[in-house]
Amino acid sequence: MCALSEEEYTKVHSLNSAKQMWDTLALTYEGSLEVKPNKLSLLVRKYELFEMEENESIQIMFGRFQTIVNELSFLGTTYDNFDHVDKLLHSLPRKWRPQVIVLIASKNLEKLSLEELIGLLKVHELELQQDDAGRK
């Protein structure tokens, strides 16, 4: 009970057993059996249609992506590392296309970790920002 937020506590404080509390919280956050497939379907679609927004940083984009991946994982659907790397590379805006082509040509995407990819993209993002600053 001490680990619950005030909002969660108010939902379960009147229940008599830990099982009832757990079931109530599970229903609140995971939904009923009817809701789960719909939630999963929406998240899969969100994953498939994921794209970086035009003026979004790599860090913020990756945070949004990780949220979707984590929610999918909670519902029992996982993708392998290659799928994530491929998805992120193909979600980048058009101005990133030369960097994407270089990464695909020079790196073994099967062995490239998500963290390494994000690091490479952050370096390129800094270069793009310097180019933009130089033009201004």
N, C-alpha and C positions, 0 to 999 in steps of 0.2 A: 504494500500500500504506500510506503514511503517513496517509492520510485515513480509513482504516478503523478502526472501534472494535476493541477486543481480541476481542470475540465474533465479529465479522465476519472478522477476520484469521485466527482459528483455523479457520474454515470453508474458507479459500482458500489458506492458506500453503503447502500441499503441492502445489498445482496448478502446472503448468509454463508456461502462457501466460496473457496478460491476457484472451484470449477465454474460456478455461475459467473464469477467475475471474469474469468478467462474467456468463457463463451461470449459474454457480452462485448468485451473488448475485441475479440476476434471478429465478431459480426460487424462491429463498428468499422474496423479498419480493413478487413478482407472482404466483407460483404457476404451475402447468403450464397448458397450453391447456385442460384439462378443468376446472381450478379457477376460471379467470377468469370464465366466464359465471355460475357460482354465486355468486362473490364480488360480481359486478356486480349480480346479481339481489337479493342481500341488502342491498347498499348502496342500491339504488333503493327498496326497501321501507322501509329505515331513513329515507331522505329523505322519502318520502311520509307516513310515520307520525310524523315528527318533531313533538314538542311540548315547550314549555317546562315544566319541572317547577315545582311550586307555589311553593317557597321558593328558587328559583334566581335568581341575578342575571342581568341582560341580558348582561353581559360573559361570564359562564360559559356561558350558553345560546348566545351567538354563537360562542364558541370550539368548542363541540360541533358546531354547525351547520357551521362552516368546515372542521372535520376531515372530516365526511361529504362535503362538496362537493369538497374536495381529493382525497380517496380516489376519488370518482367520476371526477374529472378525470384522475387517473393511469390509470384504466382506460378512458379515452376517451369518457366520457359527460359532457356539459356541459348546463347549463340557462342560460337568459338571465337578466339582472338582474331583470326583472319577475317571473319565476318565484320567484327567491329572496326578493324583497320580499314577494310575495303569500304565500309559504310561511311566512315569519317572522311576518307579521301574523296569519295564521290559526293559528299555533302558540301564541299567547299565551293565558294563563289567562283565565277569565271576568271577573275583576276589571279586566282591561285592555280589555274590550270597548268602553267609551265612547271611549277613546283611539284604538282601531283605527278606529271609525266616523268620528271626526274626521279622522284621517289619510287615510282613503279619500275622504272628501268634500272635503278641502281641498287635497290634494296630487295632482299628476299622477304616479301610481305608475309610469308608463312611463319617466319621466325621473328619478325619485327614486333616488339611489345608495344602495347598501347601507350605506355609512359614514354618510350623512346620516340614514337611517332609524335606525340604531343610536344616533346622537347624540340624536335626538328621543326615542327610547325611554328612554335613560339619564336625560334630563331628567325625563320622566314618572315614572320609577322613584324618583328623588329626591323628587318631590312625594308619591308614595305613601308613602315611608318617613317623611316629615315628618308626613303625616296620621296614620299609625300611631303615631308617637311622641306626637303631640298627644292622641290618644285615651287613651293609657296614662297 
